[in-house]
Amino acid sequence: MKFEQAIVGIGLLSMMGMPMTVEASDSKSITLKQIGRYSAGIGTTTRAEIAAYDPGSKRLFSVNLELKQLDIVDLSNAELPVLTQTVPLGGNPNSVAVHDGIVAVAVEGPQKTDPGNVKFFNTSGALLNQLTVGALPDMLVFSPNGKWLLVANEGEPSSYNNNPVPSVDPEGSVSIIEMRRDVTSLTQLNVRTATFSPSIPQENSSSIRIYGPNATFAQDIEPEYITVSHDSKTAWVTLQENNAIGILNIPTATFTKIVGLGFKDHLLAENKLDSSDRDVPGSSNNGIINIRNWPVFGMYEPDAIASYRVKGETYLVMANEGDTRDYPPGFTEEARVGTLSLDAAAFAAQGYPDVTTGATGLRNNDNLGRLTVTNVNGAKELDNDADFERLYVPGGRSFSIRRANGTLVYDSGDDIEQRTAALVPTVFNSQGDAATFDSRSDNKGPEPEGVAIGKVSGRTYAFIGLERTGGVMVYDISKPTAPKFATYINTAPTDLSPEGIFFIKKKDSPNGKPLLVVSHEVSNTVAIFEIVTDSREEDGDDDEVVLEYTFEGTVTGVGLPVFGLNPAIGSPVIGRFSYDSSVPLDFVNTFLSHYQILAPYTFTAEISGTLIESGTPFGITVTNNFGGNVEDAISFGKQPPIVAGVQTLDGVFALEFDSRNPNTFVNLSLPKRLNLSDFDAAHYGVLTRAGNNNEIIEFSIDRLTPVSLP
């Protein structure tokens, strides 16, 4: 593996607390420049773990676990963040999310096994509402359209085997809160719970880990992190200790599938790892950089997950941190290889016949003796004795990209360890400083934990936070099957242990430039990085964003009933439509000057209490009308129109939004994104059925409101 590097005085810089910055070798790529930092002060526990940003108020909201409060930070000057307010929360906050001026904070119960709650605030810190959710709400996220708030209720046990305290093991779940414009009107009736059971279909089930002592299936599942699809209908939930993801249907609040993530073979050339913190040959307890292949399997066990779209297909990006259940004395799955009995024949078959503690033996500290593995998996896989035939380590020391169904398309292999070894060798696999060099090689290595995705200069990047070594790795993931390393920055020891990480688009940024915000749970700092590029390309559209509008109208005319609908004049009409810009438009010339643009739309409306829903695909129609009097119209239907206007296949309704703009010019060279922003109350809608223009309902559009715009 070859790559250029620029390292200047790394050891001195690390001791001085100065940033250790590595520039990308590709001049067309990006770099990170730290421009600001907020410090939550010195404490005994975490004060800055997760943060969120509101572009309207230009405020940062950071959860302060030690002081049980929400810190509100003015970020209008990104170079000089200022704490303006603290809001007491009455419990331990675990996560925060912001959408359209509403701040949601996940707060655990008095005991972590008790039900938790979500508290809603405005951006000035005023409490608006509070709702009960599941046990240990660990992460929460708004859907892109703002209709849903999803909460990952991790449901960790108090102990196992009633030791040292009586064991309480709540079920893991995801709470789904259906949001309203008036947050104060939310009640528990707006909260549904998606639960787990063995009846949920499972894929790659042999790699799904269900192993907590005396735990039911639902108790054993521990949701960690959530990402939501561009259309706000599907969520993917990491089940970290279970080495799986759950696929969630949001509208029905049901898990449709649980997918085991498989195991990573560290004997493959691209999957090397440093397995020991005491691998200086001989009796020394010191470590060295020693990245090589070993006969172990990695359990991916991702923490954070994010999603993005390429050419209409959704991809999932996961930070493969790894985690174990360590509840001594009742139960712990952690064990060092040196303490285990290994099956000599099984390891000989893998090319390692010596399983002793001798100089060449696998159980020697210079080799695998110090490596932390699970004692739950690996024994009795080939026979019935207690010897371990395989070894499984927590985490993949990597990030992965998977399709929406969980299929692996890319894993970074050993790239993170290889690059940190070359770029910041003095803090390789450390706790962020030279004094702890190599101390994490025996246990999850650099520990990639956080992930954020952002689009800069037309390219899509993944930002991966390394909890132990520190800093942020950046990869160009525009091509999901072949990501490219872009840059790495490490500002340890000033900033230690990155946890929460998120991207701010330049249009939302306080300084008009794309930013990356990283919370650090050990140093209690929040670092603000400006994303710098030499490219002159514009950022372009975000693939994962959907143009979405809600509308309110009034029935103005009725012909014959449409599919049995016969509303009275003046009846209200409410609905929503959206357009996915990431899918290329198809242009069709149906006949002489009538043009049809096939594009992915969704539409729902309610007239006189009857809900109308449409599926995909849909069509946009641009009509010339043969006389030069051009109209631009958006027609929705369960199938594309076969001619211009609102004509559709028989038996399928269509809805047309018409701007009646005589100045619109039919341009055959259409942009990727249609401009819908000029639709306003002067326009009207028509609901009709093909084959009979007398079956028609006309209504005014009295209000058209953008819900989700890039």
Sequence and secondary structure as in RCSB ss.txt:
>XXXX:A:sequence
MKFEQAIVGIGLLSMMGMPMTVEASDSKSITLKQIGRYSAGIGTTTRAEIAAYDPGSKRLFSVNLELKQLDIVDL
SNAELPVLTQTVPLGGNPNSVAVHDGIVAVAVEGPQKTDPGNVKFFNTSGALLNQLTVGALPDMLVFSPNGKWLL
VANEGEPSSYNNNPVPSVDPEGSVSIIEMRRDVTSLTQLNVRTATFSPSIPQENSSSIRIYGPNATFAQDIEPEY
ITVSHDSKTAWVTLQENNAIGILNIPTATFTKIVGLGFKDHLLAENKLDSSDRDVPGSSNNGIINIRNWPVFGMY
EPDAIASYRVKGETYLVMANEGDTRDYPPGFTEEARVGTLSLDAAAFAAQGYPDVTTGATGLRNNDNLGRLTVTN
VNGAKELDNDADFERLYVPGGRSFSIRRANGTLVYDSGDDIEQRTAALVPTVFNSQGDAATFDSRSDNKGPEPEG
VAIGKVSGRTYAFIGLERTGGVMVYDISKPTAPKFATYINTAPTDLSPEGIFFIKKKDSPNGKPLLVVSHEVSNT
VAIFEIVTDSREEDGDDDEVVLEYTFEGTVTGVGLPVFGLNPAIGSPVIGRFSYDSSVPLDFVNTFLSHYQILAP
YTFTAEISGTLIESGTPFGITVTNNFGGNVEDAISFGKQPPIVAGVQTLDGVFALEFDSRNPNTFVNLSLPKRLN
LSDFDAAHYGVLTRAGNNNEIIEFSIDRLTPVSLP
>XXXX:A:secstr
        SHHHHHHHT  EEE  S TTSEEEEEEEEEE    SS S S EEEETTTTEEEEEETTTTEEEEEE 
SSTTS EEEEEEE SS EEEEEEETTEEEEEE  SSTTSEEEEEEEETT  EEEEEEEEESEEEEEE TTSSEEE
EEE    S BTTBSS       EEEEEE  SSGGG  GGGEEEE   TTS EESGGG     TT  HHHH  EEE
EEE TTSSEEEEEETTTTEEEEEETTTTEEEEEEE  EEETTSTT  B   SS SSSS        B  S EEE 
    EEEEEETTEEEEEEEE     EETTTEE EEEGGGS B HHHHHTTT    SSSTTSTTSTTTTTT EEES
SSSBTSSSSSSSBSS EEE  SEEEEEETTS EEEE TTHHHHHHHHHSGGGTTSSSSGGGTTTTTTTTTT EEE
EEEEEETTEEEEEEEETTT SEEEEE SSTTS EEEEEEE TTTS  EEEEEEE TTT TTSS EEEEEETTTTE
EEEEEEEE         TT EEEEEEEEEEEEE B BTTB   TT EEEEEEEEETTS  EEEEEETTEEEEEE 
EEEEEEETTEEEEE S EEEEEE TTTS  EEEEEEESS  SSSTT  STT EEEEEE   TT    SS  SS  
 TT  TT EEEEEETTEEEEEEEEEEEEEEEEE  
